[in-house]
Amino acid sequence: VLFRSDTVRSRIDTALNRGRCGLWDWDIARGRIFWSHSMFAILGLNPRDDLMTFGEVSKLVHPDDIELYEVAAQLADAKTSAVDHEFRMLHANGKWVWLRARCEIVNQPGEPGQHLIGIAVDVTEQKSLIEKTAAADIRLRDAIETIPEAFVLWDHDNRLVLCNSNFQALHRLPDSIVETGTAYEDIVAAGRKHIIRSKVTSDGPTVPGARTFETQLDDGHWLQISERRTKDGGYVSVGTDITPLKLNEKKLIGSEQRLIATVADLRNSQHKLEVQTQQLEEFIFGHPAQISLLGIQFMWTNDMQSALTIAKQSKEAMREAFKKQADMLKEMIVITTRTTIGKNDRKNLETCITVHVHRSEEHTSELQSPDHLVCRLLL
């Protein structure tokens, strides 16, 4: 019988050790506690076959987690008949071991007092995993909160998992609605509806369950929203403010349109200049030199008199008149560079240029006299 008892005890200790469990038998009336060898092993202590005192065990318990004296008092007053509690006990290496004790009151046959019997399971790894998971969750939430984009995560049932304050501010959602598990429909109903228009964008190959589109809000801002399906069937959405890009795009389009208009104006001006040069060439070479000179002087005088007449109303009148005559001079100089004109035509043209320059200088000196001071002030 003794052999069988030792064998059974050895098997029980082996099972308890493999399960990181320790057996407790607390004689409440005598204040004595029996521990299995596996319980000593959990705390890194040498096993003992004798009973431990209440005070020895109490010294190993973390005071912030449980008070064995209070537990004993509640058991004595019959306020409780079972214990299910997590607490820390001191390991031999100085570290704390988390235990979960599950015990209940048992009346032993032939024993006058009650015993609290149960097991204590080492849950240190589970506690550590929970703490690491909680720390990782906090870091993840902090990271999502610090990004400038609006972020939201939905589960496979289209319920809210996580969002940041940018998403909440975007839709002006109250704190009470942005709780984990809130249905998408409820959040849509609680938020503001401010989408003006959307435009689907596609750059590169299409990813199954993904889409990217641009949305203009009622306040004029633009968002680029990217959605991706998660492995569990949910959705993650990120909204990036692309308002500055849209404004730059608008400016670039405006600049491009102005550039096209400028090029068109330059082409028209070049064509007009070519026509004027052709007409001037025909006028100069189609008449005797004296008539050509008189014609050019008449045009010059007429332009200057018209500019002086409207000088008070238009400050640019005189400047435009001088520019027109300067352009005519350039046209005549360009004609002289041609090798196709004859000797007499070239001589007549050079004479027109000389007289034109001399007449321009005379008009300039006249405008610089006190009589024309008001006109100079208006230019």
Secondary structure as UniProt FT lines:
FT   HELIX           2..18
FT   TURN            19..20
FT   STRAND          21..27
FT   TURN            28..31
FT   STRAND          32..35
FT   HELIX           37..42
FT   TURN            43..44
FT   STRAND          52..53
FT   HELIX           54..60
FT   TURN            63..65
FT   HELIX           68..76
FT   TURN            77..78
FT   STRAND          82..90
FT   TURN            92..93
FT   STRAND          96..107
FT   TURN            109..110
FT   STRAND          114..122
FT   HELIX           124..146
FT   STRAND          150..154
FT   TURN            156..157
FT   STRAND          159..163
FT   HELIX           165..171
FT   TURN            175..177
FT   TURN            180..181
FT   HELIX           184..190
FT   STRAND          195..201
FT   TURN            208..209
FT   STRAND          210..217
FT   TURN            218..219
FT   STRAND          222..229
FT   TURN            231..232
FT   STRAND          235..241
FT   HELIX           243..285
FT   HELIX           289..309
FT   TURN            310..313
FT   TURN            315..316
FT   HELIX           317..336
FT   HELIX           343..367
FT   HELIX           370..372
FT   HELIX           373..378
//
